Amino acid sequence: MSIISQNIKFLRKKKGLTQQQFADELGIKRSLVGAYEEDRADPKYELLKTLATYFDVTIDDFINETINEKWQPKPKGNPANIRILSISVDKEDNENIEMVPVKASAGYLNGYADPEYVSQLPKFYLPMFKQGTFRAFEIKGDSMLPLQSGTIIIGEYVENWGDVKSGETYVVISKNDGVVYKRIGNKFKENKKLKLISDNPVYEPYEISGEDVLELWKAKGYISTHLPEPSPEPTMESLTAMMAQMQRSISNLQQGNN
């Protein structure tokens, strides 16, 4: 039995409803309720949103957490920033992945919460990304080598910022930096700073204020026209850059210990 089917059954019973009463509440057939609870069918995304709202849980918890008597909802990373994302579906009711090209990055800062703007973005569907809300972002520059400029990062929307994991990569949407793809170097805490790290050691880590962050998307995959190449032999220039970065890191550590 899947997490979703278990959660539907548990939460329905917790409300003291029969399958027929529950179906009447939602305006669907009783046979569908039985199919969902017995894991013979999966609710479409629009119905998942309705179920989450009806049971007063987040979609993320509803599809990823086993909800039972011991379950407690996760604290929000930044409650003031929690919102329902605008989504679109294709003709077969599959949720689309909207894409934000580099040329649209500036406009995205103003339109990221506008359903009309989001609906006008290019969109596509990938069958391996079924549960969750995803968006694709084209990156530029060489700060995240070996991923090349022009690579498209597919990110999953992070609703609870407390779930951010140190050392993993995210697309960070912020007021001052716009759309950037970085590795996060610390756990997120409300009103604290977020440390952003480039995989290319030439670029130094930097911090941004939590109040500056608009959205976080955890990297789940990428699309690139650049095929992997054998690792080149280190050059004197690259070794010098790496040594300089190491010296700066050691210096920062020494200053932090003083």
N, C-alpha and C positions, 0 to 999 in steps of 0.2 A: 504494500500500500504506500502511495507517495505521500510526501509531506502535505501537499495541498489537500488530498482526499482526507487524510487524518484530521487536518485542521478544520475542514468544513464540518465533518461529523462531530468533532468535539465541541466546536463553538455553537453549532445548532442545538445540541443536547444541553449545553450550558444555558441556553436561552429557554429551554423547556419546550421546544417546538418539535412537532412531528415533521416528517419529510413533506407531507402535504401542506401543513401550515407554513413551513419555511418556503416552499415553492410559491405559495400564494403571496407571501410577503415580497418576494423578488419578482413575481410576475412571470415565472417560468413553469414548465411542466414538472410534475413530481418525478417522472421517469428520469429526467435530467439530474435531479438531485441524487437519486439512487446511483446513476452512472458515475457522477463525480465522486461520491463517497466510496464507491466500490472500485475506483480507479479504472473504470472502463472508458472514461472520456475526460478531457481536460477543458476547464472553462476558458473561453476566449479572454483576451486581455481586458476588454471593456467590462466583462462580468467580474473579473478578478478585482478591478477597481471598485465595482459596486459592492462586492463581498467584503473587501477590506474596510470600506467606509461603513457598511452595515454593522460589522463586528468591532469597529473602532480600533483597528490595528493598521500598521503601515503595510503597503504591498510587499516591501522587502521582508518584513517579518512573516507575513502570511505565506510567502512562497519558499522561504529559506529556513524558518525556525519551526521546530516541533512545539506547538502550543498545547500545553496541558495545565494541570493544577499548579505545577511548580514554576511555570513559565512567567517571566517578568519582562515587560517591554524594555528595550534598550533606551538609555538616555540619549537625547538628541545632541549632536555636536554643536549645533547652532540653531535653536528653535525658531529664531526670527527669520531664518533663511529657508525653512522647510516649505516646499510647495509641490503641487501636483504638476508634473511636466505635461506639456502639450505633445500628443503623439498622433501619428497617422497610420492607417493600415492600407494594405493593397486589396485587390479584388477578392482574394481568398481569406481575408481577415487576418493576415499576418502583419505584425507590427513592423513598420518601416524603420530603417536606420537613416536619420537625416545626416547629411554631410556638410561640414563647414570648411570650404576651401580657404586657402590663405587669403585670397582677395576679399573674402567675406568676413574675415576675423574681426575687423574694426566694427563692422555693422552688427556683428553678433553680440558685442558688449551692450548695445542698446536694445537689441531685439530678442535676446535669449529667453525672456519671459513672455514674449508676445506670441500667442498662438498663430496669428496671421503671418508674422515674419517667419516663424519656424516652418510653417506649411509651404513656404515658397522655396525652401532650401532643397538642393538635389537630394534624392532619397533612393535607397535600394534595400533589398532584403537578403539576409544570409541565414539559412536554415539552422546553422549550429548555434545561433544566438536566439534562444526561444524565451527564456525566463529572465525578466529584468528589462530595463530601458536603456537603449544603447544609442550612441551618437558617434559619428566619425569626424576626425579633425585632421586636416592636412598640416604637417609641420614644415618649418623652414629652418635653414641653417644647419650647422654641423655640431651643435652642442650635445647631441645624443648619439654620436657615432657608436656603433657601426650603422645605425639607421640613417639613411640619407635624407637630405632635404627633398621634400615632395612626398615622403612616406605618409600614408594615411593610417592614423592610430584609431582603433575602434575602442571606445571607452564605455564602461557601464556606470550609470548615474549613481553617485554615492549620496544617499539620503541622510544617513547618520554619519556625520563627520568624525564621530568618535571611533568609527570602524577603520579609519585610515591607518595603514600599517607602515611603519618605518622600513625603508629599504626597497619599497615597491614603487612602480612608476604610475604617474597619474597625469591626465590633462588638467591643468589648473587654469580656471578662468578668473582673472582678477581685474580690479578697476584700473590699476596702473600698468600692469604688464600685459594685459590682454590674454590671448590664448598661448599657453606655453606647455610643453611636454617635459616633465622633469621627474627625477627620483626624489621622493620625500624622505627627509632625514630625521624626522621626529614624529611622535604621536601628536595629533591635533588636540589642542585644548582651547576652549572658548576664550576669545579675546587675547590669545597668545600668538606668538609668531610661528610661522611655518617655514622650515628650512628646506630649500630647493637645491638639488644637486644635479649637475650635468654628468653624463657618463663620459664625456670628453674631458680629460683632466686639465686641458688648457683653460677651461672655464671654471672660475671659482664659485663655490656655493654662496648663496645669499638667502636672506630671510624676507618674508613679507608678513604683514599684519593679518591676523585672522579676520579682522573687520574688512579687509580689502578683498577677501575671497568671495566670489559670486557663485561658482559652481566647482565641483570636483568630479572627475570621471576616471574611474580606475581602468588602466589599460588592460584589455583582454585579448588583443590581437592587432595585427597590422597588415596592410596591403602595400606592396612596393613593386616597382618595375625593375629595381636593382637586385639582381641575384647575388647571393653570397660569393665572396671571392676568398682565396687562401690568404691567411694573415701575412702581411708583408714583413720582411726583415726590419727590425727597428733601425731607424736612422739616427744620426747624431742630433738632428734637430728635435725629433720626438723624444729621445732620451733626455735631452736638456730640459725640454718642457716638463717632462714627468718629474725630474729631479727638483725643478723649481717649485712645482706644485707640492711635492713632498716636504720641502723645506718650509713652505708657507704653512702647511698643515701642522708640522711639528712646532713652528713658532707660535701658532694660534693655541695649540694645546698647552705650551709652556706658559703663555700669558694667562690662560684660563686657570692654571693651577696656582698662580701667584696671588 
